[in-house]
Amino acid sequence: MHTEEVFILAIESSCDDTAAAVLRNNKVLSNVVARQSIHEEYGGVIPELASRAHQQNIVPVIDVALKKAGINKEQLSAIAFTQGPGLMGSLLVGGSFAKSLAMALNIPLIAVNHMQAHILAHFIDEEGFDKPEFPFLALTISGGHTQIVQVNDYFSMDIIGETTDDAVGEAFDKTAKILGLPYPGGPLIDQFAKEGNPKKFAFTKPKVDGLDFSFSGLKTQILYFIQKNVQANPDFVEENKYDICASVQNIIIEILMDKLKMAVAQTGIKQIAIGGGVSANSGIRNTLKAAEGKYGWKTYIPKFEYTTDNAAMIGIVGYQKYLQDQFTDSTVVSKARIEF
């Protein structure tokens, strides 16, 4: 049993953000993110450019994280890093640096599953935010993942529903691209939706058995809807931008909520926690909070900075693994896809 103060340096480099954080036990001392703006020119993340930018950013980001935390590297207890899933080149930059630093300091190395980290971000000690009790249901929603996970313990998790094709974040970003909005478009849809009528345009829900999701058909449906209306009126998108965004966001929220209600009915678990980049969406957050009174659920929504990719969530997993002596060594390999 570890009773001393534990200082974890966490490194996250799964996609296009280079992030580092320092935690003292389960409390965040610093959480630094360097965002890459170059991908905006291309309307999406270019893997080769992302890995190059990580190489440029990783040393200064870690340096700033240590300085903000007020500690030096000799005080570190262990280094945690994202092993996967993610872009292979990006993962290799963070993983290689973590291995080298852990070896140089002669301290333990901890490999972290990025998607588990989104879920366990709820256990960061943050004033004003409650922690869920086991078991609970986690809805992990991001640009690459859509999952309902039954969380029985810190490292006992079962995926009970997931997307059969595209992730919910992809549906938001693809819609934004169809509408001519700049990348990343998901946050803009959320912003414009606040001004629109969510019932103005009707879209049909995909028929998917059980707790699984599908968003590819919805993306196609939105594309044909826009193409048809723009043919009749070239100014259709500009004239109806807010209502289109509100209607698209509404159908996506309905799809997510339908599956969550089914999951609660099947498991009997009424504690719901959300995580992943798309959990920053205000419409989804507000709908889940409203579900507390409507369905008798207890919902957990993480602090905004812990929703998108960040290193603090890697650090909290690192802390829990440190307590259980779940260490790895320099032979560990980064993985674009990784077992949950």
N, C-alpha and C positions, 0 to 999 in steps of 0.2 A: 504494500500500500504506500503510495507516494504522498507524503505529508508536507514536503517542502514546496516553496513557490516554483511553479513551472513556467518557463518562458519559451514560447514556441514562435519561431519565425516561419511564416507560411508564404508560399509562392504559388500563384495561379497564372497559367499561360495557355489555357485550353483553346482560345480563339484569337481575338484581336485586341484584347486588353491585357497589358502587363500589370500585375498587381502583387503587392507584398503587404503583409500585416504582421504585427507583433501582438501576441496575447500573453497576459499573465494569468495563468489558470484559464477560467472561462470568460475573462474580461478583455475587451479589445483596447490596447494601448495606442495602436496606430493602424490605419487601413488606407493604403495609398494605391491609386489606380492611374496608369498612364494610358489614355485612350488614343487610338490610331485613327486619324481623320482621313488618311489617304484613300481608304476604301469608298468614301462618299463619291469620289470621281467615277467609280466603276459600278455603283449601285449594288454592291455586295462585297463580301470579304474575299480578297485574293490571297490564298494560302501562302504563296512564296513571299509576298510583300509583308504579310503578317509576321512570319518567322524572322525576317530581316529586322523588322521594327522591334520585336522582342529582344533581339541581340543588342540593339542600341539602348533599349530602355531598362533592361533588367538590373544592371549595376546601380544606376542612379535611383531607381524606384526602391530597391532594397536599402540603399544608403539613407534615403529620406525616411523610410519606415522605421529604421533603427533610431535615427535622430529624434523623430517625433515621439517615439516610445520612451526616449530618455535612457536607453541602455546601450551597452556595447556588445559586440558579437561574442565576447568571451563569457557573457552571462547567459547565453542561450542554452536551453536544455535539449532542444531537438529542432530539426528542420522538417516541415511538412510541405509536400508539393502535390500538384495535380498529376496523377498518373494517366488519367483518361476519364471519360471519352473526350475527344476533341480533334483538332487538326494536328496531324502527326508532327509536322515541322515545328509548330508552336509548342507542343508538349515537350519535344526534345530539348528546346532551349531552357525551359524551366526545370525540367528533370535533370539535365546535365549540370546546370548551375547548382541545384540543390545537392546533388551527389558530391560535387567537388567541395562545396563549402562544409558539408557535414564531415567529409573525410579530413579536411584541413583542420577543423575544430575538434575532431575526434568525438563527435556527439551523434546520437541516433538519427536515423533517416526514417521518415514516415510517408508512405504512399497513400494518396487519398483519391477516392472515387468522386468525381465532380458532382454527379447527380445526388449521391448520398449527402454531400456537403450542402447542397441547396436545402435539403430536408433538415439537416442538423443545425443549420443556421439559427433555427428557433431556440437553440440552447445557449446561445451567446447571452451572457449576463448584461442586459440592457435595461436601464430604468424605464418603467412604464410599459414594458412588454412581458406578458406572461409566457411561461414555457408549457407546452403540451405535456400531458401525462400519457404513458404507454398503457394500452395501445391507442394509436390514433391513425387517421387516414391522411395521407399527404397527396396533394395535387401538385405535381411538378410540371410546370408549363414554361417552355422556352422556345428558342428558334429551332432547336433540333430535337426536342423531346416533348411528349405529352403522356403523362403517366398518372395512374392512381396507385398509390403504394400503401399497403398495410404495414405500419411501423410498430413492431412488437417490442423492440429494444433498440439501443444505439446502433447495433450492427446485426439486427435480425429484422430484415425488411423483405416483403413479398410484393412483387408487382402483380396487381390483380386486374389491371386494365391499362392498355397503351394504344398508341396510334398504329394503325395498320399501314399507313403511308406517310403523309406529311404531318409535321408538327403544327401546333396552333400558331406559333410565332411565324412560321412560314406563310400561313394563311393571311396574317396581318400584313406582313411585308410584301407579299405578292399582290394583295389588294392595293396597297399603297403605290406599288410600281405601275399597276394598271391605271390608277388614277393620276399618274404623272407626278407623284409626290417624291421628294428626295429621300435617299437612304440615310439612316434607317427610318422606315415609314411607320412602323407600329406605334410609336409614341405620338406621331402626328394624327393618326386615325383616332386615338384616344382623345386627343385635344379637340379635334373637330367634332367628334361625336357628342361632346358636351353641349354643342350649339344646335344639334339636329334632332329630328323626330325619329326615334328608333323603330316606329311602326310604319314609316312612309313607304318603304319598299320591302316586299316579302321574299324571303329565300327559303328553300325547303331544307329540312334537316336530313343528313345522310342516314340511311338505315344500316346500322351496324349492330350485330348481335352482342349481347353481354355488356361488359364494361369497357370494351374497346372503342376507339375513336377512328374517324376518317375525315380528312380535310381536303383531299385532292379534288373530290367532286364539287365541293363548295367553291374552291378556287376557280374551277372551270365554269361553274354556274355564274359566278360574279363576272368573269371575263366576257362571257356571251351576253350577259345583261348589259354591260357597259357598251360593248361593240354595237349591239342592236339599237340602243338609245342614242348613241353618238351618230349613228347613220341617219337617224331621223332628225336629230338636233345636235349639230357640232358643238354647241355650248352646254350640252347636257351636264357634263361633269362639273363645270365651273358653277352652273346655276343650282346644282343639287349636291354640292360637295359635302355639306354638313349632314344632310339627311342620308346620303349614301354611307358615310362613315358610321353614323349612328345605327343604321339598319344592319350593316355588316357586323359591327361590334355586338349588337343585340343577339343576332342568331348564333354567334360564336359563344356568347355567355350562356345562352339557352342550351346549347349542345353540352357544354361543360357541366352545367347544373343538373341536367337530366341524368348524366352518368354518375355524378356525385350522389344524387338522391337514391339512385339504384344501389350504389355501393354501401350507403348507410343502411338501406333496407336489408341487404344481403349479410352484412357483417354485424349489424347492431351497434356499430361504433359511431358516436355522434360528435367526436372531436375531429375537426377538419383544419389542417394546416396547409398553406400554400407556399410555393417556392419557385424559383426560376425567374428568368428575366421578364416573362409576360405577366408575372404576378405583380409587377409595378403598375399594370393597367388599372386605372381608377374605377372603371365600370365593373371589372371583375371583383375588385376589393370591396366596393360598395354593395354589390349583390351578395357577396359572402357574409358581410356584416349584417345585412338585412335578414339573412337566413337564420341568424341566431334567434330572433324573435319569431320568425315564420315557422321554422321547423324544430326549434328547440336544440339547435346545434350550438357547440362552442367553437368559434372559429379563431384561428391564430394567423395573423398577418405580420410578417417580419418588418423590421425597420427598412425604409426604402433603400438605403445604401447596401443592404444585404440581399436584395432581390436580384439585381443584375450580377454578372460575374465579378467576384471580389475575392480577396485572399482571406478575409476574416472568417468566412465560412470554411475554408480549407483549414484554417488554424483551429477552429473548434473541434473538427474531426480529429486533427492532430493531437489535441489535448486529450480527448477521450481515448484515443489509441495509445497515447503515452501512459495513461493510467493503467491500461491493460497490457503494457509491454508489447504492443503490436508493432514491432519495428521491421524494417526491411534492410537490404544491403545494396551495394553498388551494382549488383547484377540485375536489379529490378529494371524492367523495360516499360517504356511508355506505350500506351495502346490507344489507337484511334477509337476502337470499340472495346468495351470492357464489361465483364460479367457484373451484374448488379449485386 
